[in-house]
Amino acid sequence: MNASANGASFWKPLLNLWSWLFLALILVFFEIYAQVEVGTTFLFRVYSLQSLAIAAAQILLLALGLTLVVVAGHIDLSIAFSSGFAAVTMALVVNMFGADGGVLALLAGLAAGILAGVSVGVVNGWLVSRLDVPSFIGTLGTYGIARGAALIVAGGAVVSIQNEAARTFGNGNVFGVPIPVLLAVVLALVCHYILTYTRFGVHTYALGASRASVERAGVDVKRHLMILFVISSVTAAIGGLVYTGRFSAGAANAGEPILLYAVAAVFIGGASLTGGQGTITGTVVGSLIIAVIQFGLVFSGLPPYWQFIAVGFVIIVAVIVDQSRDRLTGARS
């Protein structure tokens, strides 16, 4: 028993830090490759840092709210088309003001896009909390509904916009830092504070560990779940708003290519499949890992579809680490 407990004490901290170690490993690998094969640096260039930061920010915006949902023991598969629905809604509202709408058109579009995200979150929360529909099934259904609604609203096409304020929102910089990255950092800090330092965060962890215990403690679980799914949809919607600003167009499938990466970032960052475990910091690291893999493979000249293979491999490793951590916890107990 003592030997088993000692082994668990040794390995568990390493498993908890595996994502940080893996991030450092792939950064070193791609830097050595760049120096040896290309004769340049992979990481220590402004262009590289900005590209990595923007790629990570796109993933992170969809993954932040999802992290809270996963910690509570649920999943939200609708984030991809919550993002697309918000992107299309923003584009349509901006176009209502014409090409000279300026900042007012941008603000109206942002507000409308966020409301679109809230609507999807309310439906998800109602299905899961009031009707007790499993979150996997419920959000899979709203995934299809949001996708169809976005396509109907957009007329099945990409909605282009001509608005300089929106273009600045998606592509501008503040002291050399891209606005989407600043937005992702601010939202990450807010979510980190909520999950780590508030009673709401404590209840979220407790809900993932034991719903019955939380209910016995007098927490309104249905209301709590409703708020969680709204937060998840809103952060995903903000990702869609950034997409519209960056590409001057709203597309129903704006978040679809990022869904796999967002889910992967949450679990690579240390969230547990069974709930009750996970951090925003871990999700940030998971997003950076995927961004490095994406940029590194492109830098190496490999076709883009290798990214899916690499990310899929890392997801499997993350699940194995999660299961190993649970077994070691049981052995230590």
MIZA-915801 format. One record per residue (C-alpha): chain; residue number from 1; y, z, x. Coordinates in steps of 0.25 Angstrom, whole numbers. Layout:
<sites>
<site kette="A" nr="NUM" v="Y" w="Z" u="X"/>
...
</sites>
This chain:
<sites>
<site kette="A" nr="1" v="0" w="0" u="0"/>
<site kette="A" nr="2" v="10" w="4" u="11"/>
<site kette="A" nr="3" v="6" w="-9" u="19"/>
<site kette="A" nr="4" v="9" w="-17" u="6"/>
<site kette="A" nr="5" v="22" w="-10" u="4"/>
<site kette="A" nr="6" v="27" w="-12" u="18"/>
<site kette="A" nr="7" v="23" w="-27" u="17"/>
<site kette="A" nr="8" v="31" w="-28" u="5"/>
<site kette="A" nr="9" v="43" w="-21" u="11"/>
<site kette="A" nr="10" v="43" w="-31" u="22"/>
<site kette="A" nr="11" v="42" w="-44" u="15"/>
<site kette="A" nr="12" v="50" w="-41" u="2"/>
<site kette="A" nr="13" v="64" w="-41" u="9"/>
<site kette="A" nr="14" v="60" w="-54" u="16"/>
<site kette="A" nr="15" v="56" w="-60" u="3"/>
<site kette="A" nr="16" v="69" w="-55" u="-3"/>
<site kette="A" nr="17" v="77" w="-62" u="8"/>
<site kette="A" nr="18" v="68" w="-75" u="8"/>
<site kette="A" nr="19" v="79" w="-84" u="2"/>
<site kette="A" nr="20" v="89" w="-80" u="12"/>
<site kette="A" nr="21" v="79" w="-82" u="23"/>
<site kette="A" nr="22" v="76" w="-96" u="17"/>
<site kette="A" nr="23" v="90" w="-100" u="16"/>
<site kette="A" nr="24" v="93" w="-96" u="31"/>
<site kette="A" nr="25" v="80" w="-104" u="35"/>
<site kette="A" nr="26" v="84" w="-117" u="28"/>
<site kette="A" nr="27" v="98" w="-116" u="33"/>
<site kette="A" nr="28" v="93" w="-115" u="47"/>
<site kette="A" nr="29" v="82" w="-126" u="45"/>
<site kette="A" nr="30" v="92" w="-136" u="40"/>
<site kette="A" nr="31" v="103" w="-132" u="51"/>
<site kette="A" nr="32" v="92" w="-134" u="62"/>
<site kette="A" nr="33" v="88" w="-147" u="56"/>
<site kette="A" nr="34" v="102" w="-152" u="55"/>
<site kette="A" nr="35" v="105" w="-148" u="70"/>
<site kette="A" nr="36" v="92" w="-155" u="75"/>
<site kette="A" nr="37" v="90" w="-167" u="66"/>
<site kette="A" nr="38" v="105" w="-171" u="62"/>
<site kette="A" nr="39" v="113" w="-164" u="73"/>
<site kette="A" nr="40" v="122" w="-157" u="64"/>
<site kette="A" nr="41" v="123" w="-144" u="56"/>
<site kette="A" nr="42" v="117" w="-142" u="42"/>
<site kette="A" nr="43" v="125" w="-130" u="38"/>
<site kette="A" nr="44" v="138" w="-128" u="46"/>
<site kette="A" nr="45" v="146" w="-139" u="40"/>
<site kette="A" nr="46" v="156" w="-137" u="29"/>
<site kette="A" nr="47" v="150" w="-149" u="21"/>
<site kette="A" nr="48" v="136" w="-143" u="22"/>
<site kette="A" nr="49" v="141" w="-129" u="17"/>
<site kette="A" nr="50" v="148" w="-135" u="6"/>
<site kette="A" nr="51" v="137" w="-143" u="1"/>
<site kette="A" nr="52" v="127" w="-131" u="2"/>
<site kette="A" nr="53" v="137" w="-122" u="-5"/>
<site kette="A" nr="54" v="139" w="-132" u="-17"/>
<site kette="A" nr="55" v="124" w="-135" u="-18"/>
<site kette="A" nr="56" v="121" w="-120" u="-19"/>
<site kette="A" nr="57" v="133" w="-118" u="-29"/>
<site kette="A" nr="58" v="127" w="-128" u="-38"/>
<site kette="A" nr="59" v="114" w="-121" u="-38"/>
<site kette="A" nr="60" v="120" w="-107" u="-39"/>
<site kette="A" nr="61" v="128" w="-110" u="-51"/>
<site kette="A" nr="62" v="116" w="-113" u="-59"/>
<site kette="A" nr="63" v="108" w="-102" u="-52"/>
<site kette="A" nr="64" v="117" w="-90" u="-54"/>
<site kette="A" nr="65" v="115" w="-87" u="-69"/>
<site kette="A" nr="66" v="101" w="-91" u="-68"/>
<site kette="A" nr="67" v="99" w="-80" u="-58"/>
<site kette="A" nr="68" v="103" w="-69" u="-68"/>
<site kette="A" nr="69" v="94" w="-75" u="-78"/>
<site kette="A" nr="70" v="82" w="-75" u="-68"/>
<site kette="A" nr="71" v="85" w="-61" u="-64"/>
<site kette="A" nr="72" v="84" w="-57" u="-79"/>
<site kette="A" nr="73" v="70" w="-63" u="-79"/>
<site kette="A" nr="74" v="73" w="-76" u="-86"/>
<site kette="A" nr="75" v="77" w="-91" u="-82"/>
<site kette="A" nr="76" v="87" w="-101" u="-86"/>
<site kette="A" nr="77" v="83" w="-116" u="-85"/>
<site kette="A" nr="78" v="94" w="-121" u="-93"/>
<site kette="A" nr="79" v="105" w="-119" u="-82"/>
<site kette="A" nr="80" v="103" w="-134" u="-78"/>
<site kette="A" nr="81" v="108" w="-139" u="-91"/>
<site kette="A" nr="82" v="118" w="-128" u="-94"/>
<site kette="A" nr="83" v="124" w="-133" u="-81"/>
<site kette="A" nr="84" v="124" w="-147" u="-86"/>
<site kette="A" nr="85" v="129" w="-144" u="-100"/>
<site kette="A" nr="86" v="141" w="-137" u="-94"/>
<site kette="A" nr="87" v="143" w="-148" u="-85"/>
<site kette="A" nr="88" v="144" w="-158" u="-96"/>
<site kette="A" nr="89" v="152" w="-149" u="-105"/>
<site kette="A" nr="90" v="162" w="-147" u="-94"/>
<site kette="A" nr="91" v="163" w="-162" u="-92"/>
<site kette="A" nr="92" v="165" w="-165" u="-107"/>
<site kette="A" nr="93" v="176" w="-155" u="-108"/>
<site kette="A" nr="94" v="183" w="-159" u="-96"/>
<site kette="A" nr="95" v="183" w="-173" u="-101"/>
<site kette="A" nr="96" v="189" w="-169" u="-114"/>
<site kette="A" nr="97" v="202" w="-166" u="-106"/>
<site kette="A" nr="98" v="203" w="-180" u="-100"/>
<site kette="A" nr="99" v="204" w="-183" u="-85"/>
<site kette="A" nr="100" v="217" w="-175" u="-84"/>
<site kette="A" nr="101" v="212" w="-162" u="-90"/>
<site kette="A" nr="102" v="213" w="-155" u="-77"/>
<site kette="A" nr="103" v="210" w="-140" u="-75"/>
<site kette="A" nr="104" v="210" w="-138" u="-90"/>
<site kette="A" nr="105" v="199" w="-148" u="-92"/>
<site kette="A" nr="106" v="191" w="-141" u="-81"/>
<site kette="A" nr="107" v="193" w="-127" u="-87"/>
<site kette="A" nr="108" v="189" w="-132" u="-101"/>
<site kette="A" nr="109" v="177" w="-139" u="-95"/>
<site kette="A" nr="110" v="172" w="-127" u="-87"/>
<site kette="A" nr="111" v="174" w="-118" u="-100"/>
<site kette="A" nr="112" v="166" w="-128" u="-108"/>
<site kette="A" nr="113" v="155" w="-129" u="-98"/>
<site kette="A" nr="114" v="153" w="-114" u="-97"/>
<site kette="A" nr="115" v="153" w="-113" u="-112"/>
<site kette="A" nr="116" v="142" w="-123" u="-112"/>
<site kette="A" nr="117" v="134" w="-115" u="-102"/>
<site kette="A" nr="118" v="136" w="-102" u="-110"/>
<site kette="A" nr="119" v="130" w="-109" u="-122"/>
<site kette="A" nr="120" v="117" w="-113" u="-115"/>
<site kette="A" nr="121" v="117" w="-98" u="-110"/>
<site kette="A" nr="122" v="118" w="-93" u="-124"/>
<site kette="A" nr="123" v="107" w="-101" u="-129"/>
<site kette="A" nr="124" v="98" w="-97" u="-117"/>
<site kette="A" nr="125" v="101" w="-82" u="-119"/>
<site kette="A" nr="126" v="99" w="-83" u="-134"/>
<site kette="A" nr="127" v="85" w="-89" u="-132"/>
<site kette="A" nr="128" v="81" w="-80" u="-122"/>
<site kette="A" nr="129" v="87" w="-67" u="-127"/>
<site kette="A" nr="130" v="87" w="-68" u="-142"/>
<site kette="A" nr="131" v="75" w="-77" u="-144"/>
<site kette="A" nr="132" v="67" w="-72" u="-132"/>
<site kette="A" nr="133" v="64" w="-86" u="-128"/>
<site kette="A" nr="134" v="59" w="-86" u="-113"/>
<site kette="A" nr="135" v="70" w="-90" u="-104"/>
<site kette="A" nr="136" v="62" w="-101" u="-98"/>
<site kette="A" nr="137" v="60" w="-108" u="-111"/>
<site kette="A" nr="138" v="73" w="-105" u="-117"/>
<site kette="A" nr="139" v="82" w="-110" u="-106"/>
<site kette="A" nr="140" v="72" w="-122" u="-104"/>
<site kette="A" nr="141" v="76" w="-126" u="-119"/>
<site kette="A" nr="142" v="91" w="-124" u="-116"/>
<site kette="A" nr="143" v="89" w="-132" u="-104"/>
<site kette="A" nr="144" v="86" w="-144" u="-112"/>
<site kette="A" nr="145" v="96" w="-141" u="-123"/>
<site kette="A" nr="146" v="107" w="-140" u="-113"/>
<site kette="A" nr="147" v="103" w="-152" u="-106"/>
<site kette="A" nr="148" v="103" w="-160" u="-119"/>
<site kette="A" nr="149" v="116" w="-154" u="-124"/>
<site kette="A" nr="150" v="123" w="-158" u="-110"/>
<site kette="A" nr="151" v="117" w="-172" u="-112"/>
<site kette="A" nr="152" v="122" w="-173" u="-126"/>
<site kette="A" nr="153" v="136" w="-168" u="-123"/>
<site kette="A" nr="154" v="137" w="-178" u="-111"/>
<site kette="A" nr="155" v="131" w="-189" u="-119"/>
<site kette="A" nr="156" v="120" w="-190" u="-109"/>
<site kette="A" nr="157" v="129" w="-194" u="-98"/>
<site kette="A" nr="158" v="137" w="-187" u="-86"/>
<site kette="A" nr="159" v="151" w="-183" u="-91"/>
<site kette="A" nr="160" v="161" w="-187" u="-80"/>
<site kette="A" nr="161" v="174" w="-180" u="-79"/>
<site kette="A" nr="162" v="187" w="-183" u="-72"/>
<site kette="A" nr="163" v="194" w="-170" u="-70"/>
<site kette="A" nr="164" v="200" w="-166" u="-56"/>
<site kette="A" nr="165" v="199" w="-151" u="-59"/>
<site kette="A" nr="166" v="184" w="-152" u="-62"/>
<site kette="A" nr="167" v="182" w="-160" u="-50"/>
<site kette="A" nr="168" v="189" w="-149" u="-41"/>
<site kette="A" nr="169" v="181" w="-138" u="-48"/>
<site kette="A" nr="170" v="168" w="-145" u="-44"/>
<site kette="A" nr="171" v="172" w="-150" u="-30"/>
<site kette="A" nr="172" v="184" w="-142" u="-26"/>
<site kette="A" nr="173" v="185" w="-132" u="-14"/>
<site kette="A" nr="174" v="191" w="-118" u="-12"/>
<site kette="A" nr="175" v="194" w="-115" u="2"/>
<site kette="A" nr="176" v="183" w="-125" u="6"/>
<site kette="A" nr="177" v="173" w="-119" u="-4"/>
<site kette="A" nr="178" v="168" w="-128" u="-15"/>
<site kette="A" nr="179" v="172" w="-123" u="-29"/>
<site kette="A" nr="180" v="158" w="-124" u="-35"/>
<site kette="A" nr="181" v="153" w="-115" u="-23"/>
<site kette="A" nr="182" v="164" w="-105" u="-26"/>
<site kette="A" nr="183" v="161" w="-105" u="-41"/>
<site kette="A" nr="184" v="146" w="-102" u="-37"/>
<site kette="A" nr="185" v="150" w="-91" u="-28"/>
<site kette="A" nr="186" v="158" w="-84" u="-38"/>
<site kette="A" nr="187" v="148" w="-85" u="-49"/>
<site kette="A" nr="188" v="137" w="-80" u="-39"/>
<site kette="A" nr="189" v="146" w="-68" u="-36"/>
<site kette="A" nr="190" v="148" w="-65" u="-51"/>
<site kette="A" nr="191" v="133" w="-66" u="-54"/>
<site kette="A" nr="192" v="129" w="-58" u="-42"/>
<site kette="A" nr="193" v="139" w="-47" u="-47"/>
<site kette="A" nr="194" v="133" w="-48" u="-61"/>
<site kette="A" nr="195" v="119" w="-47" u="-56"/>
<site kette="A" nr="196" v="121" w="-37" u="-45"/>
<site kette="A" nr="197" v="132" w="-27" u="-49"/>
<site kette="A" nr="198" v="132" w="-27" u="-65"/>
<site kette="A" nr="199" v="124" w="-20" u="-75"/>
<site kette="A" nr="200" v="121" w="-34" u="-81"/>
<site kette="A" nr="201" v="114" w="-38" u="-68"/>
<site kette="A" nr="202" v="106" w="-25" u="-68"/>
<site kette="A" nr="203" v="101" w="-28" u="-82"/>
<site kette="A" nr="204" v="98" w="-42" u="-78"/>
<site kette="A" nr="205" v="89" w="-38" u="-66"/>
<site kette="A" nr="206" v="83" w="-27" u="-76"/>
<site kette="A" nr="207" v="80" w="-38" u="-86"/>
<site kette="A" nr="208" v="72" w="-46" u="-77"/>
<site kette="A" nr="209" v="64" w="-34" u="-72"/>
<site kette="A" nr="210" v="61" w="-29" u="-86"/>
<site kette="A" nr="211" v="67" w="-33" u="-99"/>
<site kette="A" nr="212" v="61" w="-21" u="-107"/>
<site kette="A" nr="213" v="68" w="-11" u="-97"/>
<site kette="A" nr="214" v="81" w="-18" u="-99"/>
<site kette="A" nr="215" v="80" w="-18" u="-114"/>
<site kette="A" nr="216" v="76" w="-3" u="-114"/>
<site kette="A" nr="217" v="88" w="0" u="-106"/>
<site kette="A" nr="218" v="97" w="-5" u="-117"/>
<site kette="A" nr="219" v="101" w="-18" u="-111"/>
<site kette="A" nr="220" v="104" w="-30" u="-121"/>
<site kette="A" nr="221" v="94" w="-39" u="-115"/>
<site kette="A" nr="222" v="97" w="-51" u="-125"/>
<site kette="A" nr="223" v="112" w="-50" u="-122"/>
<site kette="A" nr="224" v="109" w="-49" u="-107"/>
<site kette="A" nr="225" v="100" w="-62" u="-107"/>
<site kette="A" nr="226" v="111" w="-69" u="-115"/>
<site kette="A" nr="227" v="121" w="-66" u="-104"/>
<site kette="A" nr="228" v="112" w="-70" u="-93"/>
<site kette="A" nr="229" v="108" w="-84" u="-99"/>
<site kette="A" nr="230" v="123" w="-87" u="-101"/>
<site kette="A" nr="231" v="127" w="-83" u="-87"/>
<site kette="A" nr="232" v="116" w="-92" u="-82"/>
<site kette="A" nr="233" v="121" w="-104" u="-91"/>
<site kette="A" nr="234" v="135" w="-102" u="-87"/>
<site kette="A" nr="235" v="133" w="-102" u="-72"/>
<site kette="A" nr="236" v="124" w="-115" u="-74"/>
<site kette="A" nr="237" v="136" w="-120" u="-82"/>
<site kette="A" nr="238" v="145" w="-118" u="-71"/>
<site kette="A" nr="239" v="136" w="-126" u="-62"/>
<site kette="A" nr="240" v="138" w="-137" u="-72"/>
<site kette="A" nr="241" v="153" w="-136" u="-72"/>
<site kette="A" nr="242" v="153" w="-137" u="-57"/>
<site kette="A" nr="243" v="144" w="-149" u="-58"/>
<site kette="A" nr="244" v="154" w="-156" u="-67"/>
<site kette="A" nr="245" v="166" w="-153" u="-58"/>
<site kette="A" nr="246" v="158" w="-157" u="-45"/>
<site kette="A" nr="247" v="154" w="-171" u="-51"/>
<site kette="A" nr="248" v="165" w="-173" u="-61"/>
<site kette="A" nr="249" v="154" w="-175" u="-72"/>
<site kette="A" nr="250" v="145" w="-166" u="-81"/>
<site kette="A" nr="251" v="131" w="-169" u="-82"/>
<site kette="A" nr="252" v="120" w="-163" u="-91"/>
<site kette="A" nr="253" v="110" w="-162" u="-79"/>
<site kette="A" nr="254" v="121" w="-156" u="-70"/>
<site kette="A" nr="255" v="112" w="-143" u="-67"/>
<site kette="A" nr="256" v="98" w="-150" u="-68"/>
<site kette="A" nr="257" v="96" w="-153" u="-54"/>
<site kette="A" nr="258" v="100" w="-138" u="-50"/>
<site kette="A" nr="259" v="91" w="-131" u="-60"/>
<site kette="A" nr="260" v="79" w="-130" u="-50"/>
<site kette="A" nr="261" v="89" w="-126" u="-39"/>
<site kette="A" nr="262" v="95" w="-115" u="-47"/>
<site kette="A" nr="263" v="82" w="-109" u="-52"/>
<site kette="A" nr="264" v="77" w="-110" u="-37"/>
<site kette="A" nr="265" v="89" w="-103" u="-32"/>
<site kette="A" nr="266" v="87" w="-91" u="-41"/>
<site kette="A" nr="267" v="73" w="-89" u="-37"/>
<site kette="A" nr="268" v="75" w="-93" u="-22"/>
<site kette="A" nr="269" v="86" w="-82" u="-22"/>
<site kette="A" nr="270" v="76" w="-71" u="-26"/>
<site kette="A" nr="271" v="75" w="-70" u="-41"/>
<site kette="A" nr="272" v="62" w="-67" u="-47"/>
<site kette="A" nr="273" v="54" w="-75" u="-57"/>
<site kette="A" nr="274" v="52" w="-63" u="-65"/>
<site kette="A" nr="275" v="66" w="-58" u="-65"/>
<site kette="A" nr="276" v="73" w="-45" u="-60"/>
<site kette="A" nr="277" v="76" w="-51" u="-47"/>
<site kette="A" nr="278" v="86" w="-60" u="-41"/>
<site kette="A" nr="279" v="101" w="-61" u="-35"/>
<site kette="A" nr="280" v="112" w="-70" u="-36"/>
<site kette="A" nr="281" v="113" w="-69" u="-20"/>
<site kette="A" nr="282" v="98" w="-74" u="-20"/>
<site kette="A" nr="283" v="102" w="-86" u="-29"/>
<site kette="A" nr="284" v="114" w="-90" u="-20"/>
<site kette="A" nr="285" v="104" w="-90" u="-9"/>
<site kette="A" nr="286" v="94" w="-98" u="-17"/>
<site kette="A" nr="287" v="105" w="-108" u="-20"/>
<site kette="A" nr="288" v="109" w="-109" u="-6"/>
<site kette="A" nr="289" v="94" w="-112" u="-2"/>
<site kette="A" nr="290" v="93" w="-123" u="-12"/>
<site kette="A" nr="291" v="106" w="-129" u="-7"/>
<site kette="A" nr="292" v="102" w="-129" u="7"/>
<site kette="A" nr="293" v="89" w="-135" u="4"/>
<site kette="A" nr="294" v="96" w="-146" u="-4"/>
<site kette="A" nr="295" v="107" w="-149" u="7"/>
<site kette="A" nr="296" v="97" w="-147" u="18"/>
<site kette="A" nr="297" v="87" w="-158" u="13"/>
<site kette="A" nr="298" v="98" w="-168" u="10"/>
<site kette="A" nr="299" v="104" w="-165" u="24"/>
<site kette="A" nr="300" v="90" w="-168" u="29"/>
<site kette="A" nr="301" v="89" w="-181" u="22"/>
<site kette="A" nr="302" v="78" w="-178" u="13"/>
<site kette="A" nr="303" v="78" w="-184" u="-1"/>
<site kette="A" nr="304" v="84" w="-174" u="-12"/>
<site kette="A" nr="305" v="71" w="-172" u="-19"/>
<site kette="A" nr="306" v="66" w="-164" u="-8"/>
<site kette="A" nr="307" v="76" w="-153" u="-13"/>
<site kette="A" nr="308" v="67" w="-151" u="-25"/>
<site kette="A" nr="309" v="55" w="-149" u="-16"/>
<site kette="A" nr="310" v="62" w="-139" u="-7"/>
<site kette="A" nr="311" v="68" w="-131" u="-18"/>
<site kette="A" nr="312" v="55" w="-131" u="-26"/>
<site kette="A" nr="313" v="48" w="-126" u="-13"/>
<site kette="A" nr="314" v="58" w="-115" u="-12"/>
<site kette="A" nr="315" v="57" w="-111" u="-26"/>
<site kette="A" nr="316" v="42" w="-109" u="-24"/>
<site kette="A" nr="317" v="45" w="-100" u="-12"/>
<site kette="A" nr="318" v="54" w="-92" u="-20"/>
<site kette="A" nr="319" v="44" w="-89" u="-30"/>
<site kette="A" nr="320" v="34" w="-85" u="-20"/>
<site kette="A" nr="321" v="44" w="-76" u="-14"/>
<site kette="A" nr="322" v="47" w="-70" u="-27"/>
<site kette="A" nr="323" v="32" w="-67" u="-30"/>
<site kette="A" nr="324" v="30" w="-62" u="-16"/>
<site kette="A" nr="325" v="42" w="-52" u="-18"/>
<site kette="A" nr="326" v="36" w="-47" u="-31"/>
<site kette="A" nr="327" v="22" w="-45" u="-25"/>
<site kette="A" nr="328" v="28" w="-37" u="-13"/>
<site kette="A" nr="329" v="36" w="-29" u="-23"/>
<site kette="A" nr="330" v="24" w="-25" u="-30"/>
<site kette="A" nr="331" v="16" w="-22" u="-17"/>
<site kette="A" nr="332" v="28" w="-13" u="-12"/>
<site kette="A" nr="333" v="28" w="-6" u="-26"/>
</sites>
